[in-house]
Amino acid sequence: MDYYNEAFGIIDALAAEGLITESKAIQDAIESCSTATEILMRLRWQMQQIHAAKNLLLPDTRRRIESLIATLDRELSG
């Protein structure tokens, strides 16, 4: 999985759902970090926050976030 392409796809999906603040938070997580590991850790944290707080997510967006979180968990634990 290409983490960045999937993250940008989720950014677009959140924006389309009207969740602009959440969309921007993910983009900021990617753009404001220095190292790849820092980006992945912040991206995972941000995705977890959105997933936990938003019951309004469309099912496809929720599935994509869950999948990316699982992938990032595996990547960061290995």
N, C-alpha and C positions, 0 to 999 in steps of 0.2 A: 504494500500500500504506500502510495506517495502521501505522506502526512500533510505536506503543505497544500497540495492540490485539493485534498479532501477537506482540510480546514477552510480553504477559500471557498469551496463549494458550500460548506455549512454556513460560512459568513453570508454568502448570497441568499441561502435558504432562510436564514434568520431575518435578514433585511426584508425579504419578500413577505415574511409573516408579520412584519411590522415591529420586530424586536431589534430596533436599531442600536440601542445601548448595548445589548448582548453581542450583536454583530461587531460593533466597534471594539468591545473589550477583547474579543478574540484577535482581531486585527492588531490591536495594540500589543497583545501578548507576543505575537510573532515579530513585530517590528521593533520592539523596545529591548529585546534581549540581545546579548552579545554572542553567546556560544550556542551550538546546536542543542546540547543537553539542557541548557537553561530554557531555550525555546520550547523543547518538548515537555519539560516539567511545568512550565507556566501554562502551556497549551492544555495539558492534561487537567491542571487545577481549574482553569477557566471553564473547560468543558464540563467538569464535574459540578461546578457551581451552577451553571446554566441548567444542566440535566436535573439537578436536585430541586431547583427553585421554580422551574417552569412546567406546569401541567398543561399549558396552552400550546406546547409544541405540536406540530403536525406529526403524525406517526412516522413518516419517512425521515423527518429531521431528527426525531428522537432516536430512531434506529441508527442513523448515521453517526450521531454523537456517541451512542453506546458502543458502536463498533470502533470508533476512533479511540475512545477511552480504553477499551480492552487492548487494542493494538499498542497504544502508548504504554500501558501498564506492562505488557510483555517486553517491549523494547527497553524500558527503563529499569526493569528488574533483572535483565540479562546482562 
